[in-house]
Amino acid sequence: MARVCQITGKKPMTGNSVSHSNIKTKRRFLPNLQKKRFFFAEEDRWITLKVSTDALRTINKNGLNAVVKELRAAGEKI
């Protein structure tokens, strides 16, 4: 499974690792992804999502039902 948040779509970014002598080498910045189970009360079942910690805050703010509705509208299978 790819390192992509199912809600926000965050992916790994690339950048440079800069040493003390200012030598630059390529590196990756990975998103802070967590595999999290949520109880989806509307369907009376548990769903597992791969979400970033930023997406967890979005779920807390908007509610799981609204977030799942947006995902399904975008074509994501849950």
PDB file of N, CA, C and O in Angstrom:
ATOM      1  N   MET A   1       0.837  -1.180   0.000  1.00  0.00           N
ATOM      2  CA  MET A   1       0.000   0.000   0.000  1.00  0.00           C
ATOM      3  C   MET A   1       0.885   1.247   0.000  1.00  0.00           C
ATOM      4  O   MET A   1       1.898   1.304   0.697  1.00  0.00           O
ATOM      5  N   ALA A   2       0.493   2.229  -0.779  1.00  0.00           N
ATOM      6  CA  ALA A   2       1.297   3.435  -0.916  1.00  0.00           C
ATOM      7  C   ALA A   2       1.239   4.289   0.347  1.00  0.00           C
ATOM      8  O   ALA A   2       0.310   4.173   1.147  1.00  0.00           O
ATOM      9  N   ARG A   3       2.226   5.132   0.511  1.00  0.00           N
ATOM     10  CA  ARG A   3       2.267   6.049   1.655  1.00  0.00           C
ATOM     11  C   ARG A   3       1.480   7.309   1.319  1.00  0.00           C
ATOM     12  O   ARG A   3       2.049   8.389   1.167  1.00  0.00           O
ATOM     13  N   VAL A   4       0.159   7.155   1.205  1.00  0.00           N
ATOM     14  CA  VAL A   4      -0.722   8.258   0.852  1.00  0.00           C
ATOM     15  C   VAL A   4      -1.883   8.276   1.829  1.00  0.00           C
ATOM     16  O   VAL A   4      -2.480   7.238   2.115  1.00  0.00           O
ATOM     17  N   CYS A   5      -2.200   9.455   2.338  1.00  0.00           N
ATOM     18  CA  CYS A   5      -3.341   9.622   3.234  1.00  0.00           C
ATOM     19  C   CYS A   5      -4.624   9.477   2.418  1.00  0.00           C
ATOM     20  O   CYS A   5      -4.748  10.074   1.348  1.00  0.00           O
ATOM     21  N   GLN A   6      -5.581   8.685   2.917  1.00  0.00           N
ATOM     22  CA  GLN A   6      -6.822   8.464   2.185  1.00  0.00           C
ATOM     23  C   GLN A   6      -7.736   9.687   2.215  1.00  0.00           C
ATOM     24  O   GLN A   6      -8.597   9.830   1.347  1.00  0.00           O
ATOM     25  N   ILE A   7      -7.567  10.551   3.181  1.00  0.00           N
ATOM     26  CA  ILE A   7      -8.458  11.701   3.313  1.00  0.00           C
ATOM     27  C   ILE A   7      -7.855  12.949   2.678  1.00  0.00           C
ATOM     28  O   ILE A   7      -8.489  13.579   1.832  1.00  0.00           O
ATOM     29  N   THR A   8      -6.644  13.312   3.076  1.00  0.00           N
ATOM     30  CA  THR A   8      -6.043  14.554   2.581  1.00  0.00           C
ATOM     31  C   THR A   8      -5.229  14.352   1.310  1.00  0.00           C
ATOM     32  O   THR A   8      -4.974  15.316   0.588  1.00  0.00           O
ATOM     33  N   GLY A   9      -4.815  13.125   1.022  1.00  0.00           N
ATOM     34  CA  GLY A   9      -4.016  12.864  -0.175  1.00  0.00           C
ATOM     35  C   GLY A   9      -2.551  13.218  -0.027  1.00  0.00           C
ATOM     36  O   GLY A   9      -1.836  13.316  -1.024  1.00  0.00           O
ATOM     37  N   LYS A  10      -2.087  13.414   1.212  1.00  0.00           N
ATOM     38  CA  LYS A  10      -0.681  13.755   1.431  1.00  0.00           C
ATOM     39  C   LYS A  10       0.208  12.597   0.992  1.00  0.00           C
ATOM     40  O   LYS A  10      -0.087  11.431   1.259  1.00  0.00           O
ATOM     41  N   LYS A  11       1.315  12.946   0.306  1.00  0.00           N
ATOM     42  CA  LYS A  11       2.262  11.965  -0.214  1.00  0.00           C
ATOM     43  C   LYS A  11       3.660  12.336   0.251  1.00  0.00           C
ATOM     44  O   LYS A  11       3.867  13.433   0.771  1.00  0.00           O
ATOM     45  N   PRO A  12       4.628  11.431   0.071  1.00  0.00           N
ATOM     46  CA  PRO A  12       6.011  11.804   0.384  1.00  0.00           C
ATOM     47  C   PRO A  12       6.496  12.938  -0.516  1.00  0.00           C
ATOM     48  O   PRO A  12       6.173  12.994  -1.703  1.00  0.00           O
ATOM     49  N   MET A  13       7.278  13.836   0.075  1.00  0.00           N
ATOM     50  CA  MET A  13       7.884  14.933  -0.673  1.00  0.00           C
ATOM     51  C   MET A  13       9.381  14.690  -0.758  1.00  0.00           C
ATOM     52  O   MET A  13       9.941  13.923   0.025  1.00  0.00           O
ATOM     53  N   THR A  14      10.021  15.343  -1.708  1.00  0.00           N
ATOM     54  CA  THR A  14      11.467  15.239  -1.814  1.00  0.00           C
ATOM     55  C   THR A  14      12.100  16.563  -1.456  1.00  0.00           C
ATOM     56  O   THR A  14      11.489  17.625  -1.572  1.00  0.00           O
ATOM     57  N   GLY A  15      13.342  16.473  -1.016  1.00  0.00           N
ATOM     58  CA  GLY A  15      14.085  17.667  -0.660  1.00  0.00           C
ATOM     59  C   GLY A  15      15.547  17.318  -0.525  1.00  0.00           C
ATOM     60  O   GLY A  15      15.994  16.279  -1.011  1.00  0.00           O
ATOM     61  N   ASN A  16      16.287  18.177   0.129  1.00  0.00           N
ATOM     62  CA  ASN A  16      17.710  17.964   0.313  1.00  0.00           C
ATOM     63  C   ASN A  16      18.045  17.819   1.784  1.00  0.00           C
ATOM     64  O   ASN A  16      17.477  18.489   2.646  1.00  0.00           O
ATOM     65  N   SER A  17      18.990  16.915   2.044  1.00  0.00           N
ATOM     66  CA  SER A  17      19.602  16.812   3.348  1.00  0.00           C
ATOM     67  C   SER A  17      20.877  17.646   3.262  1.00  0.00           C
ATOM     68  O   SER A  17      21.743  17.375   2.430  1.00  0.00           O
ATOM     69  N   VAL A  18      20.993  18.649   4.111  1.00  0.00           N
ATOM     70  CA  VAL A  18      22.122  19.570   4.021  1.00  0.00           C
ATOM     71  C   VAL A  18      23.063  19.325   5.192  1.00  0.00           C
ATOM     72  O   VAL A  18      22.664  19.438   6.352  1.00  0.00           O
ATOM     73  N   SER A  19      24.307  18.991   4.887  1.00  0.00           N
ATOM     74  CA  SER A  19      25.292  18.719   5.919  1.00  0.00           C
ATOM     75  C   SER A  19      25.891  20.009   6.462  1.00  0.00           C
ATOM     76  O   SER A  19      25.589  21.101   5.980  1.00  0.00           O
ATOM     77  N   HIS A  20      26.723  19.870   7.446  1.00  0.00           N
ATOM     78  CA  HIS A  20      27.389  21.027   8.044  1.00  0.00           C
ATOM     79  C   HIS A  20      28.266  21.744   7.011  1.00  0.00           C
ATOM     80  O   HIS A  20      28.402  22.967   7.042  1.00  0.00           O
ATOM     81  N   SER A  21      28.863  20.961   6.092  1.00  0.00           N
ATOM     82  CA  SER A  21      29.711  21.561   5.060  1.00  0.00           C
ATOM     83  C   SER A  21      28.905  21.979   3.826  1.00  0.00           C
ATOM     84  O   SER A  21      29.473  22.277   2.776  1.00  0.00           O
ATOM     85  N   ASN A  22      27.560  21.996   3.969  1.00  0.00           N
ATOM     86  CA  ASN A  22      26.637  22.466   2.939  1.00  0.00           C
ATOM     87  C   ASN A  22      26.589  21.552   1.717  1.00  0.00           C
ATOM     88  O   ASN A  22      26.264  22.008   0.620  1.00  0.00           O
ATOM     89  N   ILE A  23      26.907  20.270   1.889  1.00  0.00           N
ATOM     90  CA  ILE A  23      26.751  19.297   0.808  1.00  0.00           C
ATOM     91  C   ILE A  23      25.307  18.822   0.826  1.00  0.00           C
ATOM     92  O   ILE A  23      24.774  18.452   1.872  1.00  0.00           O
ATOM     93  N   LYS A  24      24.677  18.838  -0.354  1.00  0.00           N
ATOM     94  CA  LYS A  24      23.265  18.483  -0.440  1.00  0.00           C
ATOM     95  C   LYS A  24      23.092  17.109  -1.062  1.00  0.00           C
ATOM     96  O   LYS A  24      23.644  16.824  -2.125  1.00  0.00           O
ATOM     97  N   THR A  25      22.322  16.262  -0.396  1.00  0.00           N
ATOM     98  CA  THR A  25      21.955  14.954  -0.926  1.00  0.00           C
ATOM     99  C   THR A  25      20.446  14.821  -0.848  1.00  0.00           C
ATOM    100  O   THR A  25      19.814  15.373   0.053  1.00  0.00           O
ATOM    101  N   LYS A  26      19.869  14.091  -1.791  1.00  0.00           N
ATOM    102  CA  LYS A  26      18.416  13.946  -1.865  1.00  0.00           C
ATOM    103  C   LYS A  26      17.892  13.126  -0.682  1.00  0.00           C
ATOM    104  O   LYS A  26      18.537  12.181  -0.227  1.00  0.00           O
ATOM    105  N   ARG A  27      16.720  13.506  -0.203  1.00  0.00           N
ATOM    106  CA  ARG A  27      16.052  12.763   0.853  1.00  0.00           C
ATOM    107  C   ARG A  27      14.550  12.862   0.650  1.00  0.00           C
ATOM    108  O   ARG A  27      14.077  13.648  -0.171  1.00  0.00           O
ATOM    109  N   ARG A  28      13.797  12.055   1.407  1.00  0.00           N
ATOM    110  CA  ARG A  28      12.339  12.067   1.331  1.00  0.00           C
ATOM    111  C   ARG A  28      11.755  12.506   2.663  1.00  0.00           C
ATOM    112  O   ARG A  28      12.239  12.122   3.727  1.00  0.00           O
ATOM    113  N   PHE A  29      10.712  13.313   2.588  1.00  0.00           N
ATOM    114  CA  PHE A  29       9.935  13.687   3.765  1.00  0.00           C
ATOM    115  C   PHE A  29       8.642  12.878   3.712  1.00  0.00           C
ATOM    116  O   PHE A  29       7.815  13.081   2.824  1.00  0.00           O
ATOM    117  N   LEU A  30       8.468  11.959   4.666  1.00  0.00           N
ATOM    118  CA  LEU A  30       7.294  11.093   4.668  1.00  0.00           C
ATOM    119  C   LEU A  30       6.189  11.707   5.522  1.00  0.00           C
ATOM    120  O   LEU A  30       6.466  12.315   6.556  1.00  0.00           O
ATOM    121  N   PRO A  31       4.931  11.548   5.088  1.00  0.00           N
ATOM    122  CA  PRO A  31       3.831  12.053   5.910  1.00  0.00           C
ATOM    123  C   PRO A  31       3.663  11.185   7.158  1.00  0.00           C
ATOM    124  O   PRO A  31       4.015  10.006   7.157  1.00  0.00           O
ATOM    125  N   ASN A  32       3.129  11.774   8.207  1.00  0.00           N
ATOM    126  CA  ASN A  32       2.919  11.067   9.468  1.00  0.00           C
ATOM    127  C   ASN A  32       1.617  10.279   9.368  1.00  0.00           C
ATOM    128  O   ASN A  32       0.561  10.752   9.789  1.00  0.00           O
ATOM    129  N   LEU A  33       1.702   9.068   8.806  1.00  0.00           N
ATOM    130  CA  LEU A  33       0.511   8.249   8.574  1.00  0.00           C
ATOM    131  C   LEU A  33       0.293   7.265   9.715  1.00  0.00           C
ATOM    132  O   LEU A  33       1.239   6.704  10.269  1.00  0.00           O
ATOM    133  N   GLN A  34      -0.973   7.072  10.047  1.00  0.00           N
ATOM    134  CA  GLN A  34      -1.385   6.119  11.071  1.00  0.00           C
ATOM    135  C   GLN A  34      -2.506   5.269  10.484  1.00  0.00           C
ATOM    136  O   GLN A  34      -3.374   5.770   9.769  1.00  0.00           O
ATOM    137  N   LYS A  35      -2.474   3.978  10.796  1.00  0.00           N
ATOM    138  CA  LYS A  35      -3.566   3.095  10.410  1.00  0.00           C
ATOM    139  C   LYS A  35      -4.548   3.098  11.575  1.00  0.00           C
ATOM    140  O   LYS A  35      -4.199   2.668  12.674  1.00  0.00           O
ATOM    141  N   LYS A  36      -5.771   3.575  11.353  1.00  0.00           N
ATOM    142  CA  LYS A  36      -6.704   3.829  12.448  1.00  0.00           C
ATOM    143  C   LYS A  36      -8.050   3.197  12.147  1.00  0.00           C
ATOM    144  O   LYS A  36      -8.556   3.279  11.027  1.00  0.00           O
ATOM    145  N   ARG A  37      -8.629   2.558  13.172  1.00  0.00           N
ATOM    146  CA  ARG A  37      -9.973   1.992  13.058  1.00  0.00           C
ATOM    147  C   ARG A  37     -10.978   2.966  13.654  1.00  0.00           C
ATOM    148  O   ARG A  37     -10.776   3.506  14.741  1.00  0.00           O
ATOM    149  N   PHE A  38     -12.061   3.180  12.921  1.00  0.00           N
ATOM    150  CA  PHE A  38     -13.143   4.050  13.380  1.00  0.00           C
ATOM    151  C   PHE A  38     -14.428   3.241  13.384  1.00  0.00           C
ATOM    152  O   PHE A  38     -14.638   2.403  12.508  1.00  0.00           O
ATOM    153  N   PHE A  39     -15.289   3.485  14.367  1.00  0.00           N
ATOM    154  CA  PHE A  39     -16.607   2.854  14.370  1.00  0.00           C
ATOM    155  C   PHE A  39     -17.555   3.751  13.604  1.00  0.00           C
ATOM    156  O   PHE A  39     -17.818   4.884  14.007  1.00  0.00           O
ATOM    157  N   PHE A  40     -18.064   3.240  12.502  1.00  0.00           N
ATOM    158  CA  PHE A  40     -18.971   3.987  11.635  1.00  0.00           C
ATOM    159  C   PHE A  40     -20.394   3.636  12.043  1.00  0.00           C
ATOM    160  O   PHE A  40     -20.944   2.622  11.613  1.00  0.00           O
ATOM    161  N   ALA A  41     -20.985   4.490  12.883  1.00  0.00           N
ATOM    162  CA  ALA A  41     -22.280   4.191  13.514  1.00  0.00           C
ATOM    163  C   ALA A  41     -23.420   4.101  12.501  1.00  0.00           C
ATOM    164  O   ALA A  41     -24.367   3.347  12.724  1.00  0.00           O
ATOM    165  N   GLU A  42     -23.359   4.846  11.398  1.00  0.00           N
ATOM    166  CA  GLU A  42     -24.445   4.831  10.410  1.00  0.00           C
ATOM    167  C   GLU A  42     -24.609   3.451   9.774  1.00  0.00           C
ATOM    168  O   GLU A  42     -25.722   3.062   9.418  1.00  0.00           O
ATOM    169  N   GLU A  43     -23.515   2.712   9.631  1.00  0.00           N
ATOM    170  CA  GLU A  43     -23.582   1.366   9.051  1.00  0.00           C
ATOM    171  C   GLU A  43     -23.324   0.287  10.089  1.00  0.00           C
ATOM    172  O   GLU A  43     -23.309  -0.899   9.761  1.00  0.00           O
ATOM    173  N   ASP A  44     -23.120   0.691  11.349  1.00  0.00           N
ATOM    174  CA  ASP A  44     -22.905  -0.226  12.466  1.00  0.00           C
ATOM    175  C   ASP A  44     -21.746  -1.192  12.201  1.00  0.00           C
ATOM    176  O   ASP A  44     -21.883  -2.404  12.371  1.00  0.00           O
ATOM    177  N   ARG A  45     -20.594  -0.633  11.780  1.00  0.00           N
ATOM    178  CA  ARG A  45     -19.414  -1.455  11.516  1.00  0.00           C
ATOM    179  C   ARG A  45     -18.153  -0.629  11.722  1.00  0.00           C
ATOM    180  O   ARG A  45     -18.203   0.597  11.818  1.00  0.00           O
ATOM    181  N   TRP A  46     -17.020  -1.325  11.789  1.00  0.00           N
ATOM    182  CA  TRP A  46     -15.719  -0.689  11.928  1.00  0.00           C
ATOM    183  C   TRP A  46     -15.121  -0.504  10.545  1.00  0.00           C
ATOM    184  O   TRP A  46     -15.246  -1.381   9.690  1.00  0.00           O
ATOM    185  N   ILE A  47     -14.467   0.641  10.318  1.00  0.00           N
ATOM    186  CA  ILE A  47     -13.731   0.866   9.076  1.00  0.00           C
ATOM    187  C   ILE A  47     -12.295   1.221   9.438  1.00  0.00           C
ATOM    188  O   ILE A  47     -12.043   1.884  10.444  1.00  0.00           O
ATOM    189  N   THR A  48     -11.362   0.776   8.611  1.00  0.00           N
ATOM    190  CA  THR A  48      -9.950   1.063   8.819  1.00  0.00           C
ATOM    191  C   THR A  48      -9.491   2.022   7.732  1.00  0.00           C
ATOM    192  O   THR A  48      -9.679   1.772   6.541  1.00  0.00           O
ATOM    193  N   LEU A  49      -8.890   3.120   8.159  1.00  0.00           N
ATOM    194  CA  LEU A  49      -8.393   4.130   7.226  1.00  0.00           C
ATOM    195  C   LEU A  49      -6.922   4.379   7.490  1.00  0.00           C
ATOM    196  O   LEU A  49      -6.474   4.308   8.635  1.00  0.00           O
ATOM    197  N   LYS A  50      -6.167   4.670   6.441  1.00  0.00           N
ATOM    198  CA  LYS A  50      -4.772   5.083   6.560  1.00  0.00           C
ATOM    199  C   LYS A  50      -4.760   6.597   6.448  1.00  0.00           C
ATOM    200  O   LYS A  50      -4.889   7.156   5.359  1.00  0.00           O
ATOM    201  N   VAL A  51      -4.604   7.254   7.600  1.00  0.00           N
ATOM    202  CA  VAL A  51      -4.780   8.705   7.645  1.00  0.00           C
ATOM    203  C   VAL A  51      -3.561   9.383   8.239  1.00  0.00           C
ATOM    204  O   VAL A  51      -2.827   8.791   9.030  1.00  0.00           O
ATOM    205  N   SER A  52      -3.354  10.627   7.851  1.00  0.00           N
ATOM    206  CA  SER A  52      -2.314  11.444   8.470  1.00  0.00           C
ATOM    207  C   SER A  52      -2.880  12.023   9.762  1.00  0.00           C
ATOM    208  O   SER A  52      -4.092  12.011   9.981  1.00  0.00           O
ATOM    209  N   THR A  53      -2.000  12.526  10.608  1.00  0.00           N
ATOM    210  CA  THR A  53      -2.466  13.110  11.856  1.00  0.00           C
ATOM    211  C   THR A  53      -3.264  14.381  11.588  1.00  0.00           C
ATOM    212  O   THR A  53      -4.125  14.751  12.385  1.00  0.00           O
ATOM    213  N   ASP A  54      -2.988  15.044  10.487  1.00  0.00           N
ATOM    214  CA  ASP A  54      -3.783  16.198  10.079  1.00  0.00           C
ATOM    215  C   ASP A  54      -5.214  15.766   9.744  1.00  0.00           C
ATOM    216  O   ASP A  54      -6.167  16.485  10.044  1.00  0.00           O
ATOM    217  N   ALA A  55      -5.364  14.596   9.125  1.00  0.00           N
ATOM    218  CA  ALA A  55      -6.684  14.087   8.780  1.00  0.00           C
ATOM    219  C   ALA A  55      -7.455  13.671  10.029  1.00  0.00           C
ATOM    220  O   ALA A  55      -8.682  13.771  10.053  1.00  0.00           O
ATOM    221  N   LEU A  56      -6.762  13.207  11.063  1.00  0.00           N
ATOM    222  CA  LEU A  56      -7.436  12.878  12.321  1.00  0.00           C
ATOM    223  C   LEU A  56      -8.099  14.119  12.907  1.00  0.00           C
ATOM    224  O   LEU A  56      -9.211  14.051  13.431  1.00  0.00           O
ATOM    225  N   ARG A  57      -7.412  15.244  12.813  1.00  0.00           N
ATOM    226  CA  ARG A  57      -7.994  16.505  13.292  1.00  0.00           C
ATOM    227  C   ARG A  57      -9.208  16.896  12.453  1.00  0.00           C
ATOM    228  O   ARG A  57     -10.181  17.432  12.984  1.00  0.00           O
ATOM    229  N   THR A  58      -9.158  16.633  11.154  1.00  0.00           N
ATOM    230  CA  THR A  58     -10.288  16.915  10.276  1.00  0.00           C
ATOM    231  C   THR A  58     -11.491  16.067  10.651  1.00  0.00           C
ATOM    232  O   THR A  58     -12.620  16.556  10.663  1.00  0.00           O
ATOM    233  N   ILE A  59     -11.252  14.789  10.958  1.00  0.00           N
ATOM    234  CA  ILE A  59     -12.341  13.895  11.366  1.00  0.00           C
ATOM    235  C   ILE A  59     -12.941  14.366  12.686  1.00  0.00           C
ATOM    236  O   ILE A  59     -14.160  14.344  12.858  1.00  0.00           O
ATOM    237  N   ASN A  60     -12.091  14.790  13.620  1.00  0.00           N
ATOM    238  CA  ASN A  60     -12.599  15.291  14.892  1.00  0.00           C
ATOM    239  C   ASN A  60     -13.432  16.553  14.706  1.00  0.00           C
ATOM    240  O   ASN A  60     -14.413  16.763  15.419  1.00  0.00           O
ATOM    241  N   LYS A  61     -13.048  17.386  13.759  1.00  0.00           N
ATOM    242  CA  LYS A  61     -13.745  18.654  13.543  1.00  0.00           C
ATOM    243  C   LYS A  61     -15.056  18.460  12.789  1.00  0.00           C
ATOM    244  O   LYS A  61     -16.095  18.961  13.220  1.00  0.00           O
ATOM    245  N   ASN A  62     -15.022  17.734  11.661  1.00  0.00           N
ATOM    246  CA  ASN A  62     -16.186  17.615  10.782  1.00  0.00           C
ATOM    247  C   ASN A  62     -17.056  16.404  11.068  1.00  0.00           C
ATOM    248  O   ASN A  62     -18.226  16.378  10.687  1.00  0.00           O
ATOM    249  N   GLY A  63     -16.500  15.407  11.730  1.00  0.00           N
ATOM    250  CA  GLY A  63     -17.249  14.174  11.984  1.00  0.00           C
ATOM    251  C   GLY A  63     -16.945  13.119  10.942  1.00  0.00           C
ATOM    252  O   GLY A  63     -16.662  13.431   9.785  1.00  0.00           O
ATOM    253  N   LEU A  64     -17.006  11.867  11.364  1.00  0.00           N
ATOM    254  CA  LEU A  64     -16.669  10.747  10.473  1.00  0.00           C
ATOM    255  C   LEU A  64     -17.670  10.623   9.333  1.00  0.00           C
ATOM    256  O   LEU A  64     -17.284  10.310   8.207  1.00  0.00           O
ATOM    257  N   ASN A  65     -18.938  10.860   9.604  1.00  0.00           N
ATOM    258  CA  ASN A  65     -19.967  10.710   8.572  1.00  0.00           C
ATOM    259  C   ASN A  65     -19.723  11.667   7.409  1.00  0.00           C
ATOM    260  O   ASN A  65     -19.831  11.261   6.252  1.00  0.00           O
ATOM    261  N   ALA A  66     -19.400  12.917   7.687  1.00  0.00           N
ATOM    262  CA  ALA A  66     -19.153  13.900   6.627  1.00  0.00           C
ATOM    263  C   ALA A  66     -17.909  13.541   5.823  1.00  0.00           C
ATOM    264  O   ALA A  66     -17.894  13.695   4.602  1.00  0.00           O
ATOM    265  N   VAL A  67     -16.870  13.063   6.499  1.00  0.00           N
ATOM    266  CA  VAL A  67     -15.626  12.709   5.812  1.00  0.00           C
ATOM    267  C   VAL A  67     -15.837  11.495   4.904  1.00  0.00           C
ATOM    268  O   VAL A  67     -15.346  11.474   3.775  1.00  0.00           O
ATOM    269  N   VAL A  68     -16.562  10.488   5.391  1.00  0.00           N
ATOM    270  CA  VAL A  68     -16.831   9.287   4.581  1.00  0.00           C
ATOM    271  C   VAL A  68     -17.703   9.648   3.389  1.00  0.00           C
ATOM    272  O   VAL A  68     -17.518   9.098   2.303  1.00  0.00           O
ATOM    273  N   LYS A  69     -18.647  10.557   3.571  1.00  0.00           N
ATOM    274  CA  LYS A  69     -19.503  10.987   2.459  1.00  0.00           C
ATOM    275  C   LYS A  69     -18.669  11.651   1.366  1.00  0.00           C
ATOM    276  O   LYS A  69     -18.893  11.405   0.181  1.00  0.00           O
ATOM    277  N   GLU A  70     -17.708  12.491   1.755  1.00  0.00           N
ATOM    278  CA  GLU A  70     -16.824  13.141   0.776  1.00  0.00           C
ATOM    279  C   GLU A  70     -15.958  12.122   0.047  1.00  0.00           C
ATOM    280  O   GLU A  70     -15.761  12.221  -1.164  1.00  0.00           O
ATOM    281  N   LEU A  71     -15.431  11.128   0.798  1.00  0.00           N
ATOM    282  CA  LEU A  71     -14.593  10.102   0.173  1.00  0.00           C
ATOM    283  C   LEU A  71     -15.376   9.300  -0.850  1.00  0.00           C
ATOM    284  O   LEU A  71     -14.887   9.027  -1.946  1.00  0.00           O
ATOM    285  N   ARG A  72     -16.579   8.929  -0.490  1.00  0.00           N
ATOM    286  CA  ARG A  72     -17.400   8.142  -1.422  1.00  0.00           C
ATOM    287  C   ARG A  72     -17.797   8.967  -2.636  1.00  0.00           C
ATOM    288  O   ARG A  72     -17.903   8.421  -3.734  1.00  0.00           O
ATOM    289  N   ALA A  73     -18.018  10.256  -2.472  1.00  0.00           N
ATOM    290  CA  ALA A  73     -18.315  11.131  -3.607  1.00  0.00           C
ATOM    291  C   ALA A  73     -17.122  11.226  -4.555  1.00  0.00           C
ATOM    292  O   ALA A  73     -17.289  11.381  -5.764  1.00  0.00           O
ATOM    293  N   ALA A  74     -15.918  11.132  -3.990  1.00  0.00           N
ATOM    294  CA  ALA A  74     -14.702  11.190  -4.809  1.00  0.00           C
ATOM    295  C   ALA A  74     -14.377   9.851  -5.453  1.00  0.00           C
ATOM    296  O   ALA A  74     -13.444   9.765  -6.251  1.00  0.00           O
ATOM    297  N   GLY A  75     -15.130   8.801  -5.121  1.00  0.00           N
ATOM    298  CA  GLY A  75     -14.932   7.502  -5.754  1.00  0.00           C
ATOM    299  C   GLY A  75     -14.110   6.523  -4.944  1.00  0.00           C
ATOM    300  O   GLY A  75     -13.787   5.445  -5.442  1.00  0.00           O
ATOM    301  N   GLU A  76     -13.759   6.860  -3.708  1.00  0.00           N
ATOM    302  CA  GLU A  76     -12.984   5.972  -2.838  1.00  0.00           C
ATOM    303  C   GLU A  76     -13.892   4.871  -2.299  1.00  0.00           C
ATOM    304  O   GLU A  76     -15.004   5.142  -1.847  1.00  0.00           O
ATOM    305  N   LYS A  77     -13.418   3.635  -2.347  1.00  0.00           N
ATOM    306  CA  LYS A  77     -14.208   2.505  -1.840  1.00  0.00           C
ATOM    307  C   LYS A  77     -13.882   2.295  -0.357  1.00  0.00           C
ATOM    308  O   LYS A  77     -12.729   2.075   0.013  1.00  0.00           O
ATOM    309  N   ILE A  78     -14.916   2.368   0.476  1.00  0.00           N
ATOM    310  CA  ILE A  78     -14.739   2.159   1.913  1.00  0.00           C
ATOM    311  C   ILE A  78     -15.678   1.089   2.387  1.00  0.00           C
ATOM    312  O   ILE A  78     -15.689   0.759   3.573  1.00  0.00           O
TER     313      ILE A  78
END
